[in-house]
Amino acid sequence: MKTFQGKVAAITGAGSGIGRALAFALADRGAKLALSDIDEAKVTEVATLLASKTTVTAEKVDVANRDAVFAWAANVVKAHRYCNLIINNAGVALGATAEGTPIEDFEWLMGINFWGVIHGTQAFMPLLRASGDGHVVNLSSCFGLAGIPGQSAYNASKFAVRGYTESLRQELELTKAQVSATCVHPGGIKTNILRAARLDRSMAALGLHDPEAERGSLESMFRTSADEAAKQILRGVETNARRVLIGNDARALDALVRLAPTGYQKIVSQLSLRLRKKR
């Protein structure tokens, strides 16, 4: 996909953050948009702002609900006739220990971060194949590259997205499909994901007795804007990249894991301990 002009792009989690930035970036590049988000007011607002630039539809969709995602895909066909690009961007965060993660929180997170990607990919794949020029973009994370203390559930979801997307890409190539797939690994992006994250009291076992203070401290470390992230993701589609690393933090973590595939765990633990003592 060398150009987005005239293409139809479907984006989950388009009401804020990277999804919102992608909607604006794609509109500027001449794409038509099918937007969804669990927050109907926010996604409607984005669609209203873009209505003068391009053809755009917006719908409330819970990506954890398979039937809802497939119904949305059917509505996209009715409204736009075809679809070239699905960006499975919707995601949530959870801070909790592996031992102490409440099962309902684990299921909530996996329903959105992992099953949302599966639902979106499977619902839109027939449309992408029919377009003759399709692309799947799945949002993993730099935490899909390395395990981090207090992030076992989030790690599990993002590692799963990575494995799923890398396998999908190879299958598409082996079958010579006119569809490709890219896995995206953002580092700390200036969005509301951390503010909306669930922080479990089990984090106290790791020395985090004030989760709200930790939330603010981590937010201050995020450096990359959502607009810059969107720009890099679209460049990844244009170049048919297998993997897109966003931010110096993501690139540094990727390099660390390559250099020390198991040793990185000690380094991350020591860095975590130093940061907490400093705070």
C-alpha positions in Angstrom: 0.0 0.0 0.0 2.0 2.9 -1.3 -0.7 5.5 -0.9 -3.8 6.1 1.3 -5.6 8.2 -1.3 -9.1 6.9 -1.8 -8.5 3.9 0.5 -10.9 3.0 3.3 -9.3 2.6 6.8 -11.1 1.2 9.8 -9.6 2.1 13.2 -10.6 0.8 16.7 -10.0 3.0 19.7 -10.3 6.0 17.4 -11.8 8.4 20.1 -8.5 9.3 21.7 -4.7 8.8 21.7 -3.0 7.1 18.8 -6.3 6.0 17.2 -7.5 9.7 17.1 -4.1 10.8 15.7 -4.2 8.1 13.0 -7.7 9.2 12.0 -6.5 12.8 11.4 -3.3 11.6 9.7 -5.2 9.3 7.3 -7.7 12.0 6.5 -4.9 14.4 5.6 -3.6 11.6 3.2 -6.9 11.3 1.4 -8.3 8.1 3.1 -11.9 7.5 3.9 -12.5 6.5 7.5 -14.6 4.0 9.5 -14.0 4.8 13.2 -15.0 2.9 16.3 -14.5 3.3 20.1 -16.2 2.1 23.3 -16.7 5.9 24.1 -19.4 6.9 21.6 -19.2 10.6 22.5 -15.4 10.8 21.8 -15.5 8.9 18.5 -18.5 10.9 17.3 -16.5 14.1 18.1 -13.6 12.9 16.0 -15.9 12.0 13.1 -17.5 15.5 13.3 -14.2 17.2 13.2 -13.1 15.2 10.1 -16.4 15.3 8.2 -15.3 18.4 6.2 -12.1 16.6 5.1 -13.3 13.1 4.1 -16.0 10.5 4.1 -16.2 9.3 7.7 -18.5 7.0 9.8 -18.3 6.4 13.5 -19.7 3.7 15.7 -19.7 2.6 19.3 -18.0 -0.8 19.4 -16.7 -3.0 22.2 -13.9 -4.9 20.6 -14.1 -7.6 23.3 -17.5 -8.5 21.8 -17.0 -10.6 18.7 -20.5 -10.1 17.4 -20.2 -6.4 17.8 -17.0 -6.3 15.8 -18.4 -8.4 13.0 -21.5 -6.3 12.9 -19.3 -3.2 12.6 -17.4 -4.7 9.7 -20.7 -5.4 7.9 -21.8 -1.8 8.5 -18.4 -0.6 7.1 -19.2 -2.5 3.8 -22.7 -0.9 3.7 -21.3 2.6 4.2 -18.1 2.5 2.2 -18.5 -0.6 -0.1 -14.9 -1.8 0.7 -12.1 -1.6 3.2 -8.3 -1.7 2.6 -6.9 -1.2 6.1 -7.8 -2.3 9.6 -5.9 -0.8 12.5 -6.5 -2.8 15.7 -5.5 0.0 18.1 -7.9 -0.2 21.1 -6.1 -1.1 24.3 -6.1 -0.8 28.1 -3.5 -1.1 30.8 -3.4 -2.9 34.2 -0.8 -2.8 36.9 -0.9 -5.9 39.1 1.5 -8.7 40.2 1.3 -12.1 38.5 0.2 -13.7 41.7 -2.3 -11.0 42.7 -4.0 -10.1 39.5 -7.8 -10.4 40.0 -9.1 -12.9 37.3 -11.8 -10.4 36.3 -9.2 -7.8 35.6 -7.1 -10.2 33.6 -10.2 -11.2 31.5 -11.1 -7.6 31.0 -7.7 -6.7 29.7 -7.3 -9.8 27.5 -10.7 -9.2 26.0 -9.7 -5.8 24.7 -5.9 -6.1 24.1 -5.8 -9.6 22.6 -9.3 -10.8 21.6 -10.0 -7.3 20.2 -7.1 -7.8 17.8 -8.4 -11.3 16.9 -11.9 -10.1 16.3 -10.9 -7.1 14.3 -8.5 -9.2 12.1 -10.9 -12.0 11.4 -13.9 -9.7 10.8 -12.1 -7.5 8.3 -9.8 -10.0 6.6 -12.4 -10.9 3.9 -12.9 -7.2 3.1 -9.1 -6.7 2.9 -8.7 -9.7 0.5 -11.6 -8.4 -1.7 -10.0 -5.0 -1.9 -6.9 -6.5 -3.6 -4.7 -4.1 -1.6 -5.1 -4.8 2.1 -3.2 -4.3 5.3 -3.6 -5.3 8.9 -2.0 -3.2 11.6 -2.0 -4.6 15.2 -0.8 -2.6 18.1 1.4 -4.5 20.5 3.8 -2.6 22.8 7.4 -2.4 23.8 6.1 -4.6 26.7 5.4 -7.1 23.9 9.2 -7.4 23.7 10.2 -7.8 27.3 8.7 -8.8 30.6 8.3 -6.0 33.2 7.5 -6.3 36.9 3.9 -5.5 37.7 2.9 -5.9 34.1 2.4 -9.7 33.7 -1.2 -9.4 32.4 -0.3 -6.5 30.0 2.8 -8.4 28.9 0.8 -11.5 28.2 -1.6 -9.6 26.0 1.0 -7.8 24.1 3.3 -10.8 23.6 0.2 -12.6 22.3 -0.5 -9.8 19.8 3.1 -10.0 18.6 3.1 -13.7 18.1 -0.3 -13.7 16.4 0.7 -10.9 14.0 4.1 -12.4 13.1 2.4 -15.7 12.3 -0.3 -14.0 10.3 2.2 -12.1 8.2 4.0 -15.3 7.3 0.8 -17.1 6.4 -0.2 -14.2 4.1 3.1 -14.4 2.4 3.1 -18.2 2.0 -0.4 -18.0 0.4 0.6 -15.0 -1.8 -2.3 -13.0 -0.4 -2.8 -9.4 -1.5 -2.8 -8.5 2.2 0.0 -7.9 4.6 0.4 -7.3 8.3 2.5 -5.1 10.5 3.0 -5.3 14.3 3.6 -2.0 16.1 5.5 -1.7 19.4 5.1 1.8 20.9 7.1 2.9 23.9 5.7 5.6 26.2 3.2 7.6 24.1 1.5 10.8 25.5 -2.0 9.4 25.6 -4.6 8.8 28.3 -3.9 5.0 28.6 -2.0 5.3 31.9 -4.6 7.7 33.4 -7.3 5.1 32.5 -5.3 2.1 33.7 -6.4 -0.1 36.5 -3.8 -0.3 39.3 -4.3 -3.2 41.7 -3.3 -3.1 45.4 -1.1 -6.1 44.8 1.4 -3.6 43.4 2.3 -2.8 47.1 4.2 -6.1 47.2 6.6 -4.5 44.7 7.1 -1.4 46.8 4.4 0.7 45.1 2.3 1.8 48.1 1.0 4.9 46.3 -0.3 3.8 42.9 -1.5 7.3 41.9 2.0 8.8 42.6 3.4 6.0 40.4 1.0 6.8 37.7 2.0 10.4 37.6 5.7 9.6 37.7 5.5 7.2 34.8 3.5 9.7 32.7 6.3 12.2 33.1 8.6 9.8 31.3 6.5 9.5 28.2 8.2 11.4 25.4 6.6 10.5 22.1 3.4 12.3 20.9 0.4 10.5 19.5 0.9 12.4 16.2 4.4 11.2 15.8 3.4 7.6 16.6 0.7 7.8 13.9 3.2 9.2 11.4 5.6 6.2 12.0 2.8 3.7 11.9 1.6 4.9 8.5 5.2 4.9 7.2 5.4 1.3 8.3 2.4 0.5 6.2 3.8 2.3 3.2 7.1 0.4 3.5 5.3 -2.9 4.3 7.4 -3.2 7.6 7.1 -6.3 9.6 7.7 -4.4 12.9 7.5 -0.8 13.8 9.3 0.4 17.0 8.1 3.8 18.2 10.2 5.9 20.5 13.8 5.7 21.8 12.5 3.7 24.8 11.1 1.0 22.5 14.2 0.9 20.5 16.4 0.7 23.6 14.4 -2.1 25.1 14.5 -4.0 21.8 18.3 -3.7 21.7 18.6 -4.8 25.3 16.6 -7.9 24.8 18.6 -8.8 21.7 21.9 -8.3 23.5 20.8 -10.1 26.7 17.8 -12.4 25.9 17.6 -13.6 29.6 20.0 -11.2 31.3 17.8 -8.2 30.5 15.5 -9.4 33.4 18.2 -8.6 36.0 18.9 -5.2 34.4 15.2 -4.3 34.3 14.7 -5.4 38.0 17.7 -3.3 39.1 16.5 -0.3 37.2 13.0 -0.6 38.7 14.5 -0.8 42.2 16.6 2.3 41.6 13.7 4.3 40.2 11.5 3.4 43.2 14.3 4.3 45.7 14.7 7.6 43.9 11.0 8.4 44.0 
